[in-house]
């Protein structure tokens, strides 16, 4: 395998001199917020947590876990930058520990994990196979994974582990049979010396790798040059803990620098919700389907938004105004303008339990007469007659058809004598309509009796 220095000289010869960028180490730590975020299945409660997954979090050091999560039984820490096993001794209930794909070079500090049954150290940098002896006090350990570590290349690796850990049932996923263990114990004196010799050679190699990592530091490429970026990531490097840590930090730094101009450009772009004269605008950032319509009676305006079915209601915020509706859907704005003025105090917003749709019902301040005219036309079509519509002077909202006026009769021919009759009858007779013959108003007047000294003039004609 080519060393890091060879890859550096090859990339510099291929193009121009790369600008050197000072690298700043940003430690990745275990925080209470990170643990609570991964404890969603336990309703965010940390103290009673039994299973915790902190993989692919770029953690460099194990800390705080044994104090915050004392009841842990399963702990996933694979694919991080952990270089040392530490701060796990108080986890007495821990059954399974996964530390694969890290930078661990020594097995240590696991004596306190009394219940540990399975330990995964795949693809680390454990070079001294004698460190397996640190697991002798873990009597419940049944399954151990060391595949991908330098110590697995030593002669007699499997026999040595089977002899040191007599309670172990499987090594690297393969069962240790009774006959295999017996043969391993017989050959143990020979393999013991051979393993020590192999480790001394590996230790010298590691010292050379550390010196080369300090001398040959590859500068970051120019982010404006795609060829340099491609060459930086395609070069061959040494498989060492130092290289793995450096490449991880470089990847994060390059990503932050690459995304920074985009974030600044997006932050400068303002969200225009209103025009300069104050009129609201229609906005649909979430690109979500919707339907705005009136109900059958024309009294309510209904807005049906096709919200994602499994979206938590806490991500929704509804703001109903007299001329527009604004809804925040997981931080994205949905705003729609309507022409009819509504009553905001009586408006309601409900969520469908089956489809998840958000239904906003908004009562109209003025009844939609156009919709009422539509129902009148539908009545005409059903009856087969065409009616002329004229406004009623006694009603400001309704329209009375000519048929209704003809049934009552023209207003000029109405019998007003009945008003006098109802007046004499009182309140009880005022609201009753009797189908009697029309009575002339003169009959309702009492006849005047002439006095004794009245003399009739024959020249005056009688009253008809």
Beta strands, then each sheet from edge to edge (+ up, - down):
strand 1: 51-53
strand 2: 74-76
strand 3: 96-98
strand 4: 118-120
strand 5: 143-145
strand 6: 170-171
strand 7: 174-175
strand 8: 283-284
strand 9: 290-294
strand 10: 300-305
strand 11: 316-320
strand 12: 324-329
strand 13: 332-337
strand 14: 348-351
strand 15: 358-363
strand 16: 389-391
strand 17: 399-401
sheet 1: 1+ 2+ 3+ 4+ 5+ 6+ 7-
sheet 2: 8+ 13- 12+ 11-
sheet 3: 9+ 10- 15+ 14-
sheet 4: 16+ 17-
end
